[in-house]
Amino acid sequence: MEESTVNEKPRRSRLALLGLAVAIVAALLLAAAGPGYRVQLWDLGVGFGMLRWAVYIGLVGAAVSLAGAIVALIGRKSKDLPLALAGIILGIAIANIPYSWREAAREVPAIHDITTDTADPPVFVAILPLRAGAPNPPGYAGRDVAAQQQRAYPDIRPMLLAVAPITAFQRALAAARGQGWEIVAAVPDEGRIEASDTTLWFGFVDDVVIRVTPTDKGSRVDIRSKSRVGGSDVGINAKRIRAFLAELQGR
């Protein structure tokens, strides 16, 4: 009986360690997917494939860790439980991240061009050379995209300011800089500001153009944010516009 008990110890320990190790592999896949694409070690398809495999491997790690926890409980070997619980938590957490992104993408339209003026969106000028070769062309797609935006983001509207256009322009430029965007052009005479924003993980570049025009009571500020890559922006452009308008309003 004693020999049997001694022989079971490494099996339990190895099972808990295996589950945690598999979950760590999933975490490494998830962590490397974006930076690897960003430095061009692999293309976007490979990066997204790594996210998908991170889900599968993370679930496997959680399942193996759960088995390790069950064996530890049956054998009354509580010292194995922390490893098993760590594998369960890590595996599920890693699998949940890409899954939550997919669910978020399903809740918004598959568009990547958002503007406060869908009838006459601000146009890119200085950014055009930077978008050369980008999968998403710089032009606005028209009524279909406008209709989808209006249904999904009815709050995205121009901002009216009771100040002169030059003052509105200066505030808009300060707000754009406050968002951490890279300013590409600022042309006061045209009321046009162009900027780019790069996502932290995958390094996706989205472009922004701001247009300031005079009104009877002051100024109107319009903004447009468009992704260079991807069919759906998962709501990122709308969030970017909301953040800019909120900062502009506070100035």
C-alpha positions as CSV (number, residue, x, y, z in Angstrom):
1,M,0.0,0.0,0.0
2,E,2.8,2.4,0.9
3,E,4.6,1.7,-2.4
4,S,1.4,2.4,-4.4
5,T,0.9,5.7,-2.5
6,V,4.4,6.8,-3.3
7,N,4.0,5.9,-7.0
8,E,0.8,8.0,-7.2
9,K,2.5,11.3,-6.1
10,P,4.4,12.1,-9.2
11,R,1.4,11.3,-11.4
12,R,-0.8,13.8,-9.6
13,S,1.9,16.4,-9.6
14,R,2.7,15.9,-13.3
15,L,-1.0,16.2,-14.2
16,A,-1.3,19.6,-12.4
17,L,2.0,20.8,-13.9
18,L,0.9,19.7,-17.4
19,G,-2.3,21.6,-17.2
20,L,-0.6,24.8,-16.1
21,A,2.1,24.3,-18.7
22,V,-0.5,24.0,-21.5
23,A,-2.3,27.1,-20.2
24,I,1.0,29.0,-20.3
25,V,1.6,27.9,-23.9
26,A,-1.9,29.4,-24.7
27,A,-0.9,32.6,-22.9
28,L,2.3,32.8,-24.9
29,L,0.5,32.3,-28.2
30,L,-2.0,35.1,-27.2
31,A,0.8,37.5,-26.2
32,A,2.9,36.9,-29.3
33,A,0.1,37.1,-31.9
34,G,0.0,40.9,-32.0
35,P,3.7,41.9,-31.5
36,G,4.7,39.2,-34.1
37,Y,2.4,40.8,-36.7
38,R,3.5,44.2,-35.7
39,V,7.2,43.5,-36.4
40,Q,6.2,41.5,-39.6
41,L,7.3,38.1,-38.3
42,W,4.0,36.8,-39.8
43,D,1.0,38.1,-41.6
44,L,-2.4,38.9,-40.1
45,G,-3.9,35.5,-41.0
46,V,-1.2,33.8,-38.9
47,G,-1.8,36.3,-36.1
48,F,-5.5,35.7,-36.0
49,G,-4.9,31.9,-36.3
50,M,-2.7,32.1,-33.1
51,L,-5.6,33.8,-31.3
52,R,-7.9,31.0,-32.3
53,W,-5.4,28.3,-31.2
54,A,-4.9,30.2,-27.9
55,V,-8.6,29.6,-27.2
56,Y,-8.4,25.9,-28.0
57,I,-5.1,25.3,-26.1
58,G,-6.3,27.4,-23.2
59,L,-9.4,25.3,-22.8
60,V,-7.3,22.1,-23.0
61,G,-5.0,23.5,-20.3
62,A,-8.1,24.3,-18.1
63,A,-9.5,20.8,-18.7
64,V,-6.2,19.0,-17.8
65,S,-5.9,21.3,-14.7
66,L,-9.4,20.4,-13.7
67,A,-8.5,16.7,-14.0
68,G,-5.4,17.4,-11.8
69,A,-7.6,19.1,-9.2
70,I,-10.0,16.2,-9.1
71,V,-7.2,13.7,-8.7
72,A,-5.7,15.9,-6.0
73,L,-9.0,16.1,-4.1
74,I,-9.6,12.3,-4.4
75,G,-6.1,11.6,-3.2
76,R,-6.3,14.3,-0.5
77,K,-3.1,15.9,-1.8
78,S,-4.0,19.5,-1.2
79,K,-0.5,20.7,-2.2
80,D,-1.3,20.0,-5.8
81,L,-4.4,22.1,-5.8
82,P,-2.7,25.6,-6.2
83,L,-1.1,24.4,-9.4
84,A,-4.3,22.9,-10.7
85,L,-6.3,26.0,-9.8
86,A,-3.8,28.3,-11.5
87,G,-4.0,26.2,-14.7
88,I,-7.8,26.3,-14.6
89,I,-7.9,30.1,-14.1
90,L,-5.2,30.9,-16.6
91,G,-6.6,28.6,-19.3
92,I,-10.1,30.0,-19.0
93,A,-8.9,33.6,-18.9
94,I,-6.8,33.2,-22.0
95,A,-9.6,31.4,-23.9
96,N,-12.0,34.1,-22.9
97,I,-10.1,37.1,-24.3
98,P,-10.3,36.2,-28.1
99,Y,-13.8,34.8,-27.5
100,S,-15.0,38.1,-25.9
101,W,-13.5,40.0,-28.9
102,R,-15.5,37.8,-31.3
103,E,-18.7,38.4,-29.3
104,A,-18.0,42.1,-29.3
105,A,-17.6,42.1,-33.0
106,R,-21.0,40.4,-33.5
107,E,-22.7,43.2,-31.6
108,V,-21.6,46.0,-34.0
109,P,-21.8,46.3,-37.8
110,A,-18.9,45.1,-39.9
111,I,-17.8,48.5,-40.9
112,H,-14.6,50.4,-40.3
113,D,-15.3,54.0,-41.4
114,I,-17.2,56.3,-38.9
115,T,-17.9,60.0,-39.2
116,T,-20.1,62.7,-37.6
117,D,-21.2,63.7,-41.1
118,T,-22.3,60.7,-43.2
119,A,-23.8,63.0,-46.0
120,D,-20.5,64.9,-46.5
121,P,-17.7,63.2,-44.6
122,P,-14.4,65.0,-44.1
123,V,-11.9,63.8,-46.7
124,F,-8.3,62.7,-46.3
125,V,-5.6,64.8,-48.0
126,A,-2.2,64.7,-46.3
127,I,-2.8,61.1,-45.2
128,L,-3.5,59.7,-48.6
129,P,0.2,58.8,-49.4
130,L,0.4,57.0,-46.0
131,R,-2.6,54.9,-46.9
132,A,-1.1,53.9,-50.3
133,G,-1.5,50.1,-50.5
134,A,-3.8,49.8,-47.5
135,P,-6.5,47.2,-47.9
136,N,-9.2,49.7,-47.1
137,P,-9.4,52.6,-49.6
138,P,-9.6,56.1,-48.3
139,G,-12.9,56.9,-49.9
140,Y,-16.3,56.8,-48.1
141,A,-18.4,53.7,-49.1
142,G,-21.7,55.7,-49.1
143,R,-25.3,55.0,-48.1
144,D,-25.0,51.4,-46.9
145,V,-22.2,52.2,-44.4
146,A,-24.0,55.4,-43.4
147,A,-27.2,53.5,-42.6
148,Q,-25.4,50.9,-40.6
149,Q,-23.6,53.6,-38.6
150,Q,-26.7,55.5,-37.9
151,R,-28.4,52.4,-36.6
152,A,-25.4,51.3,-34.4
153,Y,-24.1,54.7,-33.3
154,P,-26.9,57.3,-33.4
155,D,-24.9,59.4,-30.9
156,I,-22.1,60.1,-33.3
157,R,-22.9,63.6,-34.3
158,P,-21.1,66.9,-35.1
159,M,-20.2,69.2,-32.2
160,L,-21.3,72.8,-32.3
161,L,-19.2,75.3,-30.4
162,A,-20.1,78.9,-29.7
163,V,-16.6,80.1,-30.5
164,A,-14.8,81.4,-33.6
165,P,-13.5,78.8,-36.1
166,I,-9.9,79.6,-35.3
167,T,-10.5,79.0,-31.6
168,A,-12.5,75.8,-32.4
169,F,-9.6,74.7,-34.5
170,Q,-7.0,75.3,-31.8
171,R,-9.2,73.4,-29.3
172,A,-9.7,70.5,-31.7
173,L,-5.9,70.3,-32.3
174,A,-5.2,70.3,-28.6
175,A,-7.9,67.6,-28.1
176,A,-6.3,65.5,-30.9
177,R,-2.9,65.8,-29.3
178,G,-4.5,65.0,-25.9
179,Q,-5.6,61.6,-27.4
180,G,-2.0,60.8,-28.2
181,W,-2.5,60.7,-31.9
182,E,0.3,61.4,-34.4
183,I,-0.6,64.7,-36.1
184,V,0.0,64.4,-39.8
185,A,-1.3,67.8,-40.9
186,A,-2.9,70.9,-39.3
187,V,-4.1,73.5,-41.7
188,P,-5.9,76.4,-40.0
189,D,-7.0,78.1,-43.2
190,E,-8.8,75.0,-44.3
191,G,-10.0,74.0,-40.8
192,R,-8.5,70.6,-41.4
193,I,-6.5,68.4,-39.0
194,E,-5.3,64.9,-40.0
195,A,-3.8,62.3,-37.6
196,S,-3.1,58.7,-37.2
197,D,-3.6,56.4,-34.2
198,T,-1.8,53.1,-33.7
199,T,-3.2,50.3,-31.6
200,L,-0.9,49.0,-28.9
201,W,-1.0,45.3,-29.5
202,F,-1.3,44.5,-33.2
203,G,-0.2,47.9,-34.3
204,F,-3.2,48.6,-36.5
205,V,-3.1,52.1,-37.9
206,D,-6.4,54.1,-38.1
207,D,-6.6,57.5,-39.7
208,V,-8.5,60.5,-38.5
209,V,-9.5,63.7,-40.2
210,I,-11.1,66.7,-38.4
211,R,-13.0,69.5,-40.2
212,V,-13.8,72.8,-38.5
213,T,-16.4,75.0,-40.4
214,P,-18.0,78.3,-39.4
215,T,-21.7,78.5,-38.4
216,D,-24.0,81.4,-37.7
217,K,-23.4,81.0,-33.9
218,G,-19.8,79.9,-34.0
219,S,-18.2,76.7,-35.3
220,R,-19.0,73.1,-36.2
221,V,-16.5,70.3,-35.7
222,D,-16.8,67.1,-37.7
223,I,-14.5,64.1,-37.4
224,R,-14.0,60.9,-39.3
225,S,-12.0,57.8,-38.2
226,K,-11.2,55.0,-40.6
227,S,-9.2,51.8,-40.3
228,R,-6.5,50.9,-42.9
229,V,-7.0,47.2,-42.3
230,G,-9.9,45.0,-41.5
231,G,-13.6,44.6,-42.4
232,S,-14.9,45.3,-38.9
233,D,-13.3,47.7,-36.5
234,V,-15.1,46.1,-33.5
235,G,-16.4,49.5,-32.6
236,I,-12.9,51.1,-32.1
237,N,-13.5,54.0,-34.5
238,A,-16.7,55.0,-32.8
239,K,-15.0,54.8,-29.4
240,R,-12.2,57.0,-30.7
241,I,-14.6,59.6,-32.0
242,R,-16.5,59.7,-28.7
243,A,-13.3,60.1,-26.7
244,F,-12.2,63.0,-28.9
245,L,-15.6,64.8,-28.7
246,A,-15.7,64.3,-24.9
247,E,-12.2,65.9,-24.6
248,L,-13.1,68.7,-27.0
249,Q,-16.2,69.5,-25.1
250,G,-14.2,69.7,-21.9
251,R,-11.9,72.3,-23.3
